[in-house]
C-alpha cells in the first residue's frame, strides 16, 4: 500500500517537476518536451522519456482522458499490454499507440540484464496536469 501511494505521488510529480523515479520498480520518467500546439487551441504535445532498469516495470495505469500517445522504443525491448489484450514485445525502433481511455495493464523491460528506454509522445489537453494515474 505504501509503495503504491509513493508511485502514485511520483507519477503525479511528472507534471510538476518534469521527472519521476521509482527505484523499487526500476522506472524513471522525465518530461522532456512540453509545447502548446499553435494550430489546435487547448491541445499540447508532451514528450516523456521512460527509462527502465534491467527487470524494471510499471504498475497498471491509465493516462489523461484526453491523451493520444505514440511511443517509440529507443533502446532495448519493452513488453506491454493495453486493455487486457495480448502482451506484445516492442524492440528498439518499433512503436505503438495508446488511445484516450485505454487501460495500460502491464509494462516491463523485457530484459533482466540490459536497460530499456522509450519516448512516449502525448497529444493532450493543455490543462491536463496529471499525465498518468496508477491503479491502487
N, C-alpha and C positions, 0 to 999 in steps of 0.2 A: 504494500500500500504506500509506504513512504517513497519507494523507488518510483512508482507510477506518478505520485504527486510531484516529485522532483523533475521527472521527464516532462510532465505537462507544463510546469513552470518554465523549464528550459525551452520548450518549443514556443511558448508564448513570448519568450525573450528574443526570438529571432527578429521580430518586427521592431522591438525597442532598441536592441543593441547591435543587431546585424550578425550575431554569432550564437551558436548553440553547441554545447559539448556535453556528452553523457559518457563518461569514461566507463561506466559499468556495462554499457551496451556496445561500446566501440564506435559511437556515432558522433560526428561533428558536422554541423551545417552552418554555413556562413552566407549571409545576404551579400552578394557581390555586385548586384545591379538593381537599380530602382528608378524607373523613368515613367512619368505620365505619358500616355500616348496622345500626341497633339491633335491627331485627326479622329480620336474616339474619346470624346469628353466623358470623364468619370472612370476611365479604364487606365491601368498601368501595366507595365511589363516588369517583372521582378525575377532576377536570376539568383538561384540558391545553389551554392556548391555543397554537395553532400559527400562526405568522406567517411568510409567505413574502414576501421582497423581490421586486420585478419580476424575472421569469425564474428565480426560486428553485425548488429541487426537493429531494426527499429520495431517499436510496438505497433499494433494495429492503429490506424489513424484515418482521419478524413482531412481534407483541405478546405479552405474557404469555399462557401457555397457557390461563389461566382467564378471559381478558378478553373481555367483550362490549363493543363500542364503538358509540356513537351519536354521529356527527359532524354538526355544523351549520356551514355556511359563513356567516360573519358579514359578510365584505367581499370583493368581487372574485369570482373564479371559480377553481376548482381542478379540474385534470384528474387522475383517479385510476384505478387498475386493481387489482383484487383477484383472486387465484388465476388469473392469466393470462387473465381474461375480457376483455370489450371495455373500452377506455378510455372513461370517462364524464366529462362535464363537469358540475360542480355549481356553481351560482351563489348569490349571497347569498340566504339564506332557505331554501335547499334542504339536504337532509340525506341521509345514507347510514349503513348499519350494517356492521360487521365482526364476524364470529363467531369463537369460540375456534378456534384453529388456522389461521385464514385467513392467507394469504401476501399481503402488500401489495407488489405487484411494481413499482408506479410511482405517483408522485405529484408534481405540479408546479403552480406558479402558472400559470394559463392565459394570463396577460398578461406581456409583456416590458416594460411601461411603468407598470403600476399594482400596488400591493401586494395581497395576499390574506390573509385571516385566517379561521381556523375554530376552533371549540371541540369538542374530542374528549372525550366523557364515557365513562369506563371504569367498568364494574362488574367488579370483580376480587377475587381472593383477597387479603385484607388483608396477608398475609405476602409477597405478590409485590412485590419491591422494584424489579425491573427491568421497566419497562413496555414497552420497545422494544429489540429486538435487530436490529442492522443486519447484512446479509449481508456476508461477507468477500469 
